[in-house]
Amino acid sequence: MDFSNIKLIASDMDGTLLNSQHQLSDTFYPVYLALKEKGILFAAASGRQYHNLLNLFQPIKDEIIFMAENGSYVMYKGQEILVQALEPEQVPALLQKAKSVPDTHIVLCGKKTAYVDSSHPAFLEQVELYYDEVQVVEDLLQVTDDQFLKIAICDLAGAEENSNTYFQEEREYLQVTVSGKIWLDLCHRLANKGHAMEIIQKQFGVTGEESMAFGDFLNDRQLLQKVHYSFAMANAHPEIKEVARFQTQSNDENGVLAILQQVVTA
């Protein structure tokens, strides 16, 4: 496979670049530096909060592109490239409906910080993984002084089979995405990793033929559709394996880095 024309690489985080312990391999940075020397841009594409990604990639935070909150918030060198927030008038009704779904807890994802009003231990353990800036409030419905990038529903019963079934009507005007086994995201209808990738490609003058992306779950579908070199992880959801042109080893086998090393030597 000829990777000599690659100019932009985007990778999902959990289940993709990160291992099952949500850790970044020690071998990532040497490979990244080699990509940088070749003039290749790298984008971290994730449902994670921007502040969380910033800390995860602290040594290179001023060099890479951040496609946070499933592509609703894109940052590069401290500058906003895209803010695709929910319409403010939509938020109260969505929160009320989300609150009605059994076995779930809600993260209201603002640009400034994330907001939670549940103290459930298993939920807070998940929040700690993906959000570094978090504010505990009495009632999410009372929070108004922010731009809301998404409503993330932590569904301890399993998002694909439980909460996902509650938001069929909303799909007509929202992006409703199962972003993990226990996560359902409600976003602006244009907010997804694929749209964010398209914005980045235009900004940097890169074509789909010059782009590469890696993913494992349903929120990576549109991202993979925007690039020629689309890779599903061996551990990916079956639908993602159908969308991707190529496949690599699992996240625990450093499947992303195996391909990136080939790009470096191309």
N, C-alpha and C positions, 0 to 999 in steps of 0.2 A: 504494500500500500504506500502510495507516494504522499508524504506529509510536507513536502518542501514549500507548498504555497500557503501554509497555515499562518494567519495573522492574529486570530482571536480564539481563545479557548475559554469556555464557561463550564464550571462544574458545580453540580449540586453538592451539598455537604453531607448530611446524615444518610447513611446507607450507600454513599457514593465515595466521596473523597475521605470522609472520616470512617474509622473502623467502628465496630459494634459497641465499643466503649466511648464513642463520640470523640475520639482523639485523632489528631493530625499526625501522620507519620513523620518521624525525624528526617526521612529522606526527601520530604517535600521541598524544603527550602533550597537545597543544592540543585534540584531539578528546575525549580522556579527561576533561580538565578541564571541558569543556562537558557531558559526560554526568554528571559529578559534580554540577555545578550544578543539573541536572535531577533529582537524587536517584536516579540509576540506578547500581546496583551492577555492578561488573565483576569477572569471575572468569577467571583464567588456568588453563586446563584442559590438562594436558600429561602425557606420559609422563616428562617431565624430573624430576629431583630437586628437592625443595623448596628446598634451599640454592641451587641453580642459578637457579631462578625468582626467588628473593628478590633475588639479585644482578642479574638481568636487569631487574627492575622496582624497583631500589633507590630512586628518587625517590618512589615511591608504595607502598612495601612495607607501610606501616602503614594503607593505605586499601583495598586490593583483596583479593579472596579467592583463595587458592591451592589449586587442585585438582591436587596433584602425584602422581607415580607412577601415572598412569592412574586417578586417583580414589581410590586406597587411603589417601591422606593429605591431609586438608583442613585448612587453617589460615586464620585471619582475625585480624589484629591481634595476632599472636604467640600466639593461643590455638588449641588443637586442637579442631576440630569433629568430625573423624572420623579414627580409626586403624583401618584394616581390614587387619590383618597376617595373614600366613600362620600356620597352626598350627605351632608349633615342631617337633612330631614329623613333620611332612610334609617339612620342608626337606632333611634328609640324602638321602632317596631321590630327591627331585627333582633335587638337585645331581648325584648320581651318574648319573642318566639323562641329564641335560643334558650332562655331560662325555662321554657316549658318542656324541653327535651329531657327525659329521665337519664340519670347517671352521667350528667355532663357538668362541666365547669367552663367559665368563659374568660378569655383574655381579650380585653378591648385594646387593640394595638394602635396607639397614638404615635405620631411622629416624635414627640418629646419623650414619651415613656410608655410602658405598658401598664394597664390598669386591671386589677383583679379585686373581687369582693368575696372570694371563697378562701377558707383556710384548710381545706381538705388536704391532708398530708401527701397523698399520692399525686394530687394535682400540683401542689407547690413544688414537689420534686421535679416534675416535668417543666414547670415554669422556669425553675432555676437553670435548667439545661439550655434553654433557648432564648431567655431574656435576661439581660444584665441590668437594664433600667426598669424597675417595677415599682408601682405605687399601689398600696393597698387602700381601698376606699370602702365606704359603707354601702354605696349603691352605684353601680356603673351608669345607671340612667341619669345620675346627677353630674356626670363628667361632661363638660361641654367645651372647655378651653384647650382644644387641640384639634389637629387634623387626624382623622381616623383612617388608617391604611387598610385595616381589615378587622374582622371579628373572628378570632380563633376559638373554636369549640373543642375543648379537651373531652373526648368521649371515651370514658374508661370501659364502656361496653363494646367498643369497636366502631369507628366512624363510618366505614363503608356500609355496614349492615344496619346501623342504628340511626345516628343523627343525619346522615346523608339522605335518608328517605323522607325527612321532614321538610326539605327545602326544594321540592320539585318546582313549585310555582315561581320561586325566586330566580330560578335559572334563566327566566325570560329577560331579566334586567340586571342580574348579578353574575359574577364569576363564583360558582360554588364548587369547591375543589376538595377532594380527599387528599390531604397532603402528607398523611402518615397513618399508621394503623389506628391511632387514637386521636387524630386531628382532622377537623373539618374547617376549612377557611371560607369566609364570606367576604368577597372583595368587590371593588368596582368592576363593571363588566369588561373593561379593557385591561384590568390588572392581572397579568400572568407573566411568567418568565419568558414566554415567546415574544410578547409585545415589548418587554424590556430589552430583549436581545435585538429586536428589530430597530429600536431607538438607538441602541449602542452601535449597531452596524452602520447606521446612517451617520451618526456623529463622528465615527472614526474612519468612514469610507471603506468599510470591509464588506465583502459579499458573503452570501451563504456558502459558496464554494471555498471560501477562505476561512471558514469558521468550523469549530469543533465543539461538541458539548457532551457531557456525561450526566446520566440520571438513573434513578431507580424506582421512582414512584409516580403516581398519577399527576402530581403537580409539575412534573418535568415534561409532560407530553408536548406542550406547545413549544418549549425550548428546543427539544430535539427536532421538531418539524421545521425550525428556522435555520438549520445548519445541514451541510452535506455530510460532514463527518460526525454522525450521531451514534453514540455508544450507550447501550444498556448494560448495566452491571449483571453479572451472573446471578445475583440475588434479587434482581429487579422484579417488579410486578409483571405478570404475563402480558398485560396490555402495553407496557413500555417496551418489552422485547419485540412486540409486533411493530411498534412505531419506529424503533431505531434501525438504522441500516446495518450496524455492526454490534458486536458484543465483546466485552472484556471480562476479566476475572472479577471475583466478588470484591466488595469493599475490604473485607478482612484479608484478602490476598493482594491488596494494593493495586487493584485493577486499573485505576485511573493513572497512577504513576507509571505502570508498565507501558501504557500508550504514550504518555508524555515523554518518557525516555526515548521512545522511537522518534517522536517529533524533534527532539533535541539533536538526534544524530542524522536526521533527514537532510 
